[in-house]
Amino acid sequence: MASWLEKLFREHGVFKFPRSTRNLPVCRIRPLRGEDVEACILIYQLNEGGNFSGGLDSFRRTLEEGHSLYLVCEENGEIRAMGGMNIRYCGNDEMVELFFGMVHPDHHHRGFGTAIVLARLCILPAPRDEWQVRMHSVADGFHRKFGFHPYEVVSDENGNRIVRLQLYLSLKGIARCRVVLASAHILVDCAGCGIPAAIVAAPPEGNPLGTAAIPPPPSWANKQVNLAQAAFITIVVFCTFVVIVGICVWYFKFRR
């Protein structure tokens, strides 16, 4: 009951589609292959400096260690965008971490960034309830268009401003992502690719740019009943009490 009410009155982290989904480029999205690594490193280096600094070694490790799934967006045989992801199960929470989502600077504002975000969401398996999708971003304004909500701002070891964001995604949201990509003639060729998953006892503390660790849950995301929910529950309880009292009065006055 409390979980249902929390979703009903949830103000932050609600998944939505940005306007950029109306003009997505026709492309193919597939898992990273060995021959794509250098192209992805080049995309990272071309974005470095203008948006952030440092972190190339961490990025290279996530490409090579195989603990994450990377998707690349391909147009005319060229890599236009990329993005990594993995899954964490922590108790009853189903968490997805998105990281290192980047677009080649020559192809910014064409919809590749939107496509690579939706592609990573659309390949998620069905959740028991809903996915908690988390990311650390230097481009938080872009991700807020999808409903990602910032809950913490930190600085990494290179002095970059990192915004930690979270989004809730249901099975219905996953299905909508698939429909939008299909209607834009974007092929997500990821059948059977598998998303690396791990079970963790507790969220680790600290997280530099691009690592796949899970930050501590934000206070607003702990599914506590807020004031609006408390008011709603109070009204429901009061009405229920009035009905019960009315039934009792009617029974003892007219049925006896």
C-alpha positions in Angstrom: 0.0 0.0 0.0 2.7 2.4 1.0 4.7 1.6 -2.2 1.7 2.2 -4.4 1.0 5.6 -2.7 4.7 6.6 -3.0 4.4 6.0 -6.8 1.1 7.9 -7.0 2.6 11.0 -5.4 6.1 10.7 -6.7 7.4 14.1 -7.9 11.0 13.2 -8.9 12.6 10.6 -11.1 9.5 9.9 -13.2 10.5 8.6 -16.7 9.5 10.7 -19.7 10.4 11.2 -23.3 12.2 14.4 -24.4 11.2 16.3 -27.5 14.4 15.0 -29.2 12.7 11.6 -29.7 10.7 13.1 -32.6 13.8 13.4 -34.8 16.0 10.5 -34.1 18.6 9.5 -36.8 18.3 6.1 -38.6 21.1 4.0 -37.2 22.0 0.7 -35.7 22.8 0.1 -32.1 24.8 -3.0 -31.1 27.2 -4.3 -28.5 30.8 -3.1 -28.5 33.3 -5.2 -30.5 37.1 -5.3 -30.1 37.6 -3.3 -33.3 35.4 -0.5 -31.9 37.6 0.3 -28.9 39.9 2.8 -30.6 36.9 4.6 -32.0 35.3 4.9 -28.6 38.6 6.1 -27.0 38.7 8.8 -29.7 35.1 9.9 -28.9 36.2 10.1 -25.3 39.2 12.2 -26.1 37.3 14.5 -28.4 34.8 15.2 -25.7 37.5 15.7 -23.0 38.5 19.2 -22.3 35.2 20.9 -23.3 33.0 18.9 -20.9 35.4 17.3 -18.4 39.1 16.5 -17.9 41.0 13.3 -17.1 39.5 9.8 -16.5 40.7 8.2 -19.7 42.4 5.3 -17.8 39.2 4.5 -15.9 37.2 4.6 -19.1 39.7 2.3 -20.9 39.5 -0.2 -18.0 35.7 -0.4 -18.2 36.1 -1.1 -21.9 38.7 -3.8 -21.5 37.7 -5.6 -18.2 34.4 -6.9 -19.5 32.4 -6.1 -16.3 30.1 -3.8 -18.2 28.0 -3.9 -21.4 28.8 -1.2 -23.9 26.5 -0.3 -26.7 27.7 1.7 -29.8 25.5 3.7 -32.2 26.6 3.0 -35.8 25.7 5.1 -38.8 27.1 4.3 -42.3 29.7 2.0 -40.7 31.0 4.8 -38.3 30.6 4.9 -34.5 28.6 8.0 -33.6 27.9 7.4 -29.9 28.5 4.9 -27.1 27.3 4.1 -23.6 28.0 1.6 -20.8 25.8 -0.1 -18.3 25.5 -2.9 -15.7 23.1 -4.2 -13.2 23.3 -4.3 -9.4 20.9 -6.2 -7.1 21.0 -4.8 -3.5 18.4 -6.5 -1.3 15.0 -6.0 -3.0 16.3 -3.0 -5.0 17.0 -3.6 -8.7 19.5 -1.0 -9.9 21.0 -0.1 -13.2 24.1 2.0 -13.6 24.6 4.0 -16.8 28.0 5.5 -17.5 30.3 7.0 -20.2 27.5 7.9 -22.5 29.1 10.1 -25.2 28.5 11.3 -28.7 31.2 12.2 -31.3 31.4 16.1 -31.2 30.8 16.3 -35.0 27.4 14.7 -34.5 26.1 16.4 -31.4 22.4 17.6 -31.5 21.4 15.0 -34.1 19.7 12.6 -31.6 22.4 10.0 -31.1 22.6 10.8 -27.4 18.9 10.3 -27.0 19.1 7.1 -29.0 21.9 5.6 -26.9 20.1 6.4 -23.7 16.8 4.8 -24.9 18.7 1.8 -26.3 20.3 1.0 -22.9 16.9 1.3 -21.2 15.0 -0.8 -23.8 17.2 -3.9 -23.4 16.6 -4.1 -19.6 14.9 -7.3 -18.5 11.5 -7.1 -16.8 11.9 -5.9 -13.2 10.1 -7.4 -10.3 8.7 -3.9 -9.6 10.7 -1.1 -11.2 14.4 -0.4 -12.0 16.3 2.3 -10.2 18.4 3.8 -13.0 21.4 5.7 -11.7 24.2 7.7 -13.4 26.9 10.2 -12.8 26.9 12.9 -15.4 28.6 16.1 -16.4 25.7 16.8 -18.8 22.9 16.6 -16.2 20.7 19.1 -18.1 20.4 16.6 -21.0 19.5 13.7 -18.8 16.9 15.7 -16.8 14.9 15.7 -20.0 14.3 12.0 -19.5 13.1 12.5 -16.0 16.5 11.9 -14.2 16.5 13.7 -10.9 19.7 15.1 -9.4 20.2 14.2 -5.7 23.9 15.0 -5.2 26.7 17.1 -6.7 30.3 16.0 -6.1 33.8 16.7 -7.5 35.9 13.8 -8.7 39.7 13.5 -8.4 40.2 15.6 -11.6 38.1 18.5 -10.3 35.1 17.7 -12.6 31.6 18.6 -11.4 29.7 15.4 -11.3 25.9 15.3 -10.8 24.4 12.0 -9.5 21.0 11.3 -10.9 18.3 8.8 -10.5 15.3 7.6 -12.5 12.6 5.0 -11.8 11.7 2.8 -14.8 8.8 0.3 -15.0 8.2 -2.4 -17.5 5.8 -0.1 -19.3 8.6 2.5 -19.7 10.9 -0.1 -21.1 8.2 -1.1 -23.7 7.7 2.6 -24.6 11.5 2.9 -25.3 11.3 0.0 -27.7 8.3 1.4 -29.5 10.0 4.8 -29.9 13.2 3.4 -31.3 11.4 1.0 -33.6 9.2 3.8 -35.0 12.4 5.8 -35.7 13.8 2.8 -37.6 16.6 2.3 -35.2 17.7 -1.3 -35.0 18.8 -2.3 -31.5 20.8 -5.5 -32.3 21.4 -6.8 -28.8 19.6 -10.1 -28.7 21.3 -12.4 -26.2 24.1 -9.9 -25.5 23.5 -10.1 -21.7 24.0 -7.3 -19.1 26.7 -8.0 -16.5 25.0 -8.2 -13.1 26.2 -8.5 -9.5 24.7 -8.9 -6.1 26.0 -6.4 -3.5 25.4 -6.4 0.2 25.4 -2.6 0.6 26.1 0.3 -1.7 29.8 1.2 -1.7 30.8 4.7 -0.7 32.6 7.2 -3.0 32.5 7.1 -6.8 34.9 8.9 -9.2 33.8 9.8 -12.7 32.6 6.9 -14.7 32.9 4.1 -12.2 30.1 1.6 -11.9 29.7 1.8 -8.2 26.3 2.6 -6.7 26.1 5.7 -4.6 24.2 5.7 -1.3 20.5 6.0 -1.8 19.3 9.6 -1.8 17.0 10.6 1.1 14.1 11.4 -1.3 14.4 8.0 -2.9 13.9 6.0 0.3 10.2 5.6 -0.4 9.2 7.5 2.7 5.7 8.9 2.8 5.9 12.7 2.2 3.4 15.3 3.4 1.1 14.8 0.4 1.1 11.1 1.0 0.5 11.5 4.7 -2.4 13.8 4.0 -3.9 11.3 1.6 -3.5 8.4 4.1 -5.0 10.5 6.8 -8.1 11.2 4.7 -8.5 7.6 3.7 -8.2 6.4 7.3 -10.7 9.1 8.5 -13.2 8.2 5.8 -12.8 4.5 6.6 -13.4 5.3 10.3 -16.5 7.3 9.5 -17.9 4.5 7.4 -17.3 1.9 10.1 -18.9 4.1 12.7 -21.9 4.8 10.4 -22.3 1.0 9.8 -22.2 0.3 13.6 -24.7 3.1 14.4 -27.0 1.8 11.7 -26.7 -1.7 12.8 -27.3 -1.1 16.5 -30.1 1.5 15.9 -32.1 -0.2 13.2 -31.3 -3.8 13.2 -31.7 -4.6 16.9 
